[in-house]
């Protein structure tokens, strides 16, 4: 006779966090004052965050790219859906026209940009697909607005909560912009059902930010703060789910 099956509560699967190092391959992203490529900084920081998240034993982690390759913006969102990600974090270190501006910031999706600087940043990010040739391009502004309207309220709330958690975790350890939580119509954040944020770890156009992001020790601090923010996000999300479930 077979032993009776033991029926009990199976442990819930660990949430999957999708990390998205910006740019890659023929798209270098921003190029710093001393020649640092954003695509390399983004990948190095994401790899460090992956290492720390996996070491915690609390998460499964996947990367949209783990090497130097070009991936279209919408392809990055598709990868997150394929993995059934619980959270999507796009990691960047862009450039601005004003080299004096420095500090980290976090961006969520909105049809309209929170400010002119963010609008220009979104325009630059959304044009990344030009490196893929004519067959690869971000959707038109009209279609982008329709896609943004399809994002559920729950997803928007989750993204806002994650952005707030990152700002809180960064504040004592990582320099921030004056208004660090911003929003705009970023193509890469347009998942209807996966809370998504874009983290600017600093700006390559500022020599101090660029110098810091070149240092593995600084990237470890950034990753550590982000682990803290992710922990806070899932702890609070779990409490909300249990309270409403």
Buried (B, 14 or more C-beta within 10 A) or exposed (E): EEEEEEEEEEEEEBBBBBBBBBBBBEBBBBBBBEEBBBBBBBBBBBBBBBEBBBEEEBBBBBBBBEEBEBBBBBBBBBBBBEBEBBBBBBBBBBBBEEBEBBBBBBBBBBBEBBEEBBBBBBEBBBBBBEBBEEEBBBBEEEEBEEBBEEBEEEBBEBBBBBBBBBBEBBEEEBBBBEEBBBBBBBBBBBBEBBBBBBBBBBBBBBBBBBBBBBEEEBBBBBBBBBBBBBBBBBEBBEEBEEEEE
